[in-house]
Amino acid sequence: MQKQDGPRICTNPTTIRVKNTGFHIPSGGHLQGIQTMADSLVIITASSGSIAYYITAVYNKTNAQGQIRSVQKISGNPFRHAGGCQVYVNQMAVGVEDNQAKNRSDIMLISFNNAGHETGKRTIAHRSGAVKRSTAGAVGFTQTKSGRFMVIAGDWDSDYFDVYLSRPGIDSLYDSVSTFRLSASAHPHSYQAINLLTDTTGNTYLMCFGKINGKNLAEIYQLNFANGLVLPILKQVCEYQCRAGAGFRWASGIRVNKNQLKVYTCSRTAFPFISINIFNNDLPELLFHPSQKGN
């Protein structure tokens, strides 16, 4: 893989304080993935000792204050762990796994209306088998240039990545089409979240977020698909200087709007509030797919 000389360093995030006034937050886990439905509406997936769930919250950019709007259950025992997620248009892809046995998981799509209220959910893949290999702790979701939808799931510690594609003309059915690693041996980086991007020429990029060697790093890979294989090429490493208890060890995610890439991250828990960092990134080398804008 090609690697640049040094990481790009991103500083000065906008920090949002989201209050919790009266919502019960399940104990025994932490916040796992963060996405947006609009500039002022966020969805945060989380794990606990009993259920997988997500939080929706709204905030005001002017005063940097927000409020939790709802806490919604995704699934119960043994699928108590919802991992890193991604929203594409009005659907969120997320993996829910048995984080104790570590041998089974489901990949789910949750649908929302324009106001960010859930309208339904379905499972697109059941995973079971080898310990750690059958988990789905981080999931990316996008649409390819051909119109098919792509989901990529990282297993325990993001050692392997599995690629799923919707069937032509049948968006509700997905097939497992490929598996890849980011290095020849077990990758040393345990990513908390992964997100996908597709540009106007059909290139696909994988952004991986994690607390790596004490630093909040995002690694951007271009994925080349050929003869049923995925060949990742490292394009960029970005270091983010997070604040107010937020960081890539917890929830992370992206939003693309007007060729600007926004990176979101937040604090470990919602007790008694959530700290959200928002970084604005200009990446002129990436021309994003028009349907991805505003996502």
Number of C-alpha atoms within 10 A of each C-alpha: 10 10 11 10 8 10 15 14 12 15 13 13 18 15 21 21 19 22 21 19 11 8 13 11 20 18 13 11 19 22 28 30 32 30 27 27 23 16 15 12 19 20 25 26 29 32 26 20 18 17 24 27 24 21 20 21 21 20 20 15 13 7 9 13 15 22 18 22 19 15 18 15 14 21 17 17 14 19 23 26 33 35 32 34 32 32 27 23 19 19 21 22 27 29 30 32 31 24 22 14 11 20 19 23 27 23 24 22 24 17 20 18 13 11 10 18 12 14 11 11 15 13 17 18 17 13 16 17 12 11 14 22 21 23 32 34 31 32 30 28 25 24 22 19 16 8 12 16 21 19 25 25 29 30 25 22 19 26 20 20 21 18 19 21 20 20 14 12 9 10 13 12 15 20 14 13 12 15 16 16 17 20 13 7 8 12 14 12 16 18 29 27 30 30 27 26 25 22 18 15 12 15 18 23 21 23 23 25 31 23 18 16 8 8 16 20 26 26 18 22 22 20 17 13 13 8 5 9 13 19 16 21 17 18 16 18 20 17 19 22 17 25 18 14 15 23 26 28 24 26 30 34 30 25 25 19 16 12 19 18 19 16 21 27 33 31 25 20 20 21 12 12 16 24 23 27 24 19 19 18 13 11 11 10 8 17 17 24 20 14 15 20 16 17 19
